[in-house]
Amino acid sequence: MPHPRIDVVVLTMNDRPDEEAAAQATLLAQSDVDIRVVVVGNGCRPEVVPPDALTVCLSENVGIPGGRNAGADALRQAGDPAHWLFFLDNDASFPRPDVLARLVAEAEQHPEAAWVQPRLTGPDDVTTPRRWVPRLRASDPGRPGRVTSMTEGVVMVRRDAFDAVGGWESSLFLYHEGADLAWRLYAAGWSGWYAAGIRMHHPLTKPARHALYHRLAARNRHWIAYRNLPALVVPLYLSVWTAITLLRAVQGGGLGETLRGMREGWTTRRTQRRRPMSWRTIYRLTAAGRPPIV
């Protein structure tokens, strides 16, 4: 039997060369799969590139979803695109050489799933922050199952599903692009699967390390609600997330930037293309454990 073929997209700004080299070494060590890699320089020329990999040099930083789209497009234009796309953070690593092969096997067991999500842990192979568990009930990160959101930096997606819904939403630039893509995949009739028994490693960083975090996270919540939800659901979703976000901002800092992002998101929401999901999709998301109001 031929090995499954996987196209891998890695995004870089040349800001962590040692981590990138280590991560790429674990990627190249994957067994029983045929991989093709593209390294996308987001506003730069990639400096750490595996042998025979494609490169894309973007003249400016177009954001994470835009950069990933550029990589997926380059792999398609190179001809004979693989059935699977894997999006890899440049500081995430594979702890075992069979991770990609096992993810494909999980996907084949769940043909209704457009994406398959491994469990992301810290380098200790144990610690999984709540934000890395793609479901509401995150107390047991080792429990597999159907999910309605994704951890964007280590995810395998079916190429045909990804292309059919238009890929990542580049206007978001950073944050919540995984929630937006997951909703659009559900609206197209797909679902997602959390393969909790398959681990990947990532440094235990916090999203607030980015200066834009508080503003863009708040802005993008408004944008993805306006883009995807029925009119009756938008105020419910935004009310819940406003309360949660303000509480977090008061306790953890960033209140001013959060309020600025909320205002920006609301006043510019109509710049986003509105394609509200059906009530059947609302039902399917709810049945999968996460109604689109939380």
C-alpha positions in Angstrom: 0.0 0.0 0.0 1.4 3.5 -0.8 2.0 5.8 2.1 -0.6 8.6 2.7 0.5 11.9 1.2 0.4 15.0 3.4 1.1 18.6 2.5 2.6 20.5 5.4 2.4 24.3 5.8 4.9 26.0 8.2 4.7 29.8 8.8 7.8 31.8 9.9 9.0 35.3 10.6 12.6 34.1 11.3 12.1 34.9 14.9 13.0 31.5 16.5 15.6 29.7 14.3 16.6 27.2 17.0 13.1 26.1 17.7 12.3 26.0 14.0 15.2 23.7 13.3 14.3 21.4 16.1 10.6 21.3 15.1 11.5 20.6 11.4 13.8 17.8 12.4 10.8 16.0 14.1 8.7 16.7 11.0 11.2 15.1 8.7 11.5 12.1 11.0 7.8 11.2 10.4 7.5 7.6 9.1 5.0 5.8 6.9 3.8 9.0 5.2 5.0 11.0 2.2 5.2 14.7 3.1 5.7 17.8 1.0 6.6 20.9 3.0 6.2 24.6 2.2 7.7 27.3 4.5 6.0 30.6 4.2 8.0 33.7 5.2 5.4 36.2 6.5 7.1 39.4 5.5 10.5 37.8 5.1 12.5 35.2 3.2 12.5 31.9 5.2 15.9 31.1 6.6 15.3 27.7 8.1 14.0 25.4 5.3 14.1 21.6 5.1 15.7 20.1 2.0 13.5 20.1 -1.1 10.8 22.2 0.6 8.9 24.9 -1.2 9.2 28.5 0.0 6.9 31.4 -0.2 8.2 34.9 0.5 5.5 37.4 1.3 6.5 41.0 1.0 4.6 41.9 4.2 3.2 40.2 7.3 -0.4 39.3 6.2 -1.2 37.6 9.5 -1.3 33.9 10.4 -4.5 32.8 8.5 -3.3 34.7 5.4 0.1 33.2 5.6 -1.3 29.7 5.9 -3.5 30.3 2.9 -0.5 31.4 0.9 1.2 28.1 1.8 -1.8 26.0 0.9 -2.2 27.9 -2.4 1.5 27.3 -3.2 1.2 23.6 -2.6 -1.9 23.4 -4.9 -0.1 25.4 -7.6 2.9 23.1 -7.4 0.6 20.4 -8.8 -1.0 17.1 -7.5 -2.0 18.5 -4.1 -2.2 15.9 -1.3 -5.5 14.8 0.2 -4.4 16.0 3.6 -3.2 19.4 4.8 -1.3 19.8 8.0 -0.8 23.2 9.5 2.3 23.3 11.8 3.4 26.1 14.2 7.1 26.6 13.7 7.8 25.9 17.4 5.6 22.8 17.7 7.2 19.4 17.5 6.3 15.7 17.0 7.3 13.6 20.0 7.0 10.3 18.0 7.8 9.4 14.4 4.3 8.0 13.8 2.1 11.1 14.7 1.1 12.0 11.2 0.4 8.4 10.2 -1.8 7.9 13.3 -3.7 11.1 12.5 -4.5 9.9 9.0 -5.6 6.6 10.5 -7.9 8.5 12.9 -9.3 10.6 10.0 -10.0 7.5 8.0 -12.0 6.1 10.9 -14.0 9.3 11.1 -14.9 10.2 7.5 -17.4 12.8 8.6 -14.6 14.8 10.2 -13.1 17.6 8.1 -10.3 18.0 10.6 -8.5 15.9 13.1 -6.9 17.5 16.1 -4.1 15.9 18.2 -3.7 16.7 21.9 -1.3 19.5 22.3 0.9 19.4 25.5 3.9 21.2 26.8 7.4 19.6 26.3 6.7 17.5 29.4 4.1 15.5 27.4 1.6 16.0 30.2 0.6 19.6 30.7 -2.3 20.8 28.5 -3.6 24.3 29.2 -7.4 24.6 29.0 -7.2 26.8 25.9 -5.6 23.9 24.0 -8.5 21.5 24.6 -11.0 22.0 21.7 -14.2 21.6 23.7 -16.0 23.2 26.7 -15.4 20.5 29.2 -11.6 20.6 29.3 -10.9 19.0 32.7 -9.9 15.7 31.0 -7.7 16.6 28.0 -7.1 12.9 27.3 -10.8 12.2 26.4 -11.3 11.9 22.6 -14.4 12.8 20.7 -16.2 15.1 18.3 -15.4 18.8 18.6 -16.5 22.1 17.2 -13.3 24.1 17.4 -9.7 23.6 16.7 -6.2 24.4 17.9 -5.0 26.0 14.7 -1.2 25.5 14.9 -1.3 21.7 14.9 -4.2 20.5 12.9 -4.8 18.1 10.0 -7.5 19.1 7.5 -9.0 17.4 4.4 -7.9 19.4 1.4 -11.2 19.1 -0.4 -13.1 20.4 2.7 -10.6 23.2 3.2 -10.8 24.4 -0.4 -14.6 24.0 -0.5 -15.2 26.6 2.3 -12.5 29.0 1.2 -9.7 28.2 3.6 -8.8 30.4 6.6 -10.3 33.9 6.8 -7.3 36.1 6.2 -8.9 39.4 7.4 -8.9 38.1 11.0 -5.0 38.4 10.9 -4.6 36.7 14.3 -6.9 34.9 16.8 -10.1 33.0 16.4 -9.5 31.9 12.8 -9.9 28.3 14.0 -13.4 29.0 15.4 -14.4 30.7 12.2 -13.1 27.8 10.0 -14.7 25.2 12.2 -18.1 26.9 12.0 -17.9 27.1 8.2 -16.9 23.4 8.0 -19.8 22.5 10.1 -22.1 24.6 8.0 -20.8 22.6 5.0 -21.9 19.4 6.6 -18.6 18.3 8.2 -17.5 17.9 11.8 -14.2 17.7 13.7 -12.5 15.0 15.7 -10.2 15.3 18.7 -7.6 12.5 18.7 -6.6 12.9 22.3 -4.4 9.8 22.3 -2.0 11.4 19.8 0.2 14.0 21.3 2.2 16.9 20.0 4.4 19.3 21.9 4.5 23.1 22.1 6.2 25.6 24.4 3.8 26.6 27.3 3.4 30.2 26.1 0.5 32.6 26.7 -1.4 34.3 23.9 -1.1 37.6 25.8 2.6 37.7 25.0 1.6 39.3 21.7 1.0 43.0 21.9 -2.1 42.8 19.7 -3.8 40.0 21.7 -6.4 41.9 23.7 -7.6 44.1 20.9 -7.6 41.6 18.1 -9.2 38.8 20.2 -12.0 41.1 21.2 -12.5 42.5 17.7 -12.5 39.1 16.0 -15.1 37.7 18.3 -17.5 40.3 16.9 -16.4 39.6 13.4 -16.8 35.8 13.5 -20.2 36.2 15.1 -21.4 38.6 12.4 -19.9 36.4 9.7 -21.4 33.1 10.7 -24.3 33.3 13.1 -28.0 33.9 12.5 -29.2 37.3 13.5 -31.1 36.0 16.6 -27.9 34.3 17.9 -25.4 37.1 17.4 -26.5 39.1 20.5 -26.6 35.9 22.7 -23.1 35.0 21.6 -21.6 38.5 22.0 -23.3 38.9 25.4 -21.8 35.8 26.8 -18.3 36.5 25.4 -18.4 40.1 26.5 -19.1 39.1 30.1 -16.3 36.4 30.0 -13.8 38.7 28.2 -14.3 41.7 30.5 -14.0 39.5 33.6 -10.7 38.1 32.2 -9.5 41.5 31.3 -10.3 42.9 34.8 -8.5 40.0 36.5 -5.6 39.6 34.0 -5.0 43.0 32.5 -5.6 44.5 29.1 -9.0 46.0 29.8 -8.4 49.2 27.8 -7.2 47.3 24.7 -10.1 44.8 25.1 -12.7 47.6 25.1 -11.0 49.2 22.1 -11.2 45.8 20.3 -14.9 45.4 21.1 -15.7 48.8 19.8 -13.6 48.2 16.7 -15.3 44.8 16.1 -18.8 46.2 16.4 -18.3 49.3 14.3 -16.5 47.5 11.5 -18.5 44.2 11.5 -20.2 45.1 8.2 -16.8 44.9 6.5 -17.1 41.1 6.9 -19.1 39.0 4.4 -22.1 37.6 6.2 -23.0 34.0 5.6 -25.1 32.9 8.6 -25.2 29.2 9.3 -28.5 27.3 9.2 -30.5 26.3 12.3 -29.6 22.7 11.5 -25.9 23.7 11.9 -26.8 25.3 15.2 -28.4 22.0 16.2 -25.4 20.0 15.1 -23.0 22.2 17.0 -25.1 22.0 20.1 -25.4 18.2 19.8 -21.6 18.0 19.5 -21.3 19.7 22.9 -20.8 23.4 22.1 -23.8 25.6 21.1 -22.5 28.7 19.4 -23.2 31.0 22.2 -20.2 30.0 24.4 
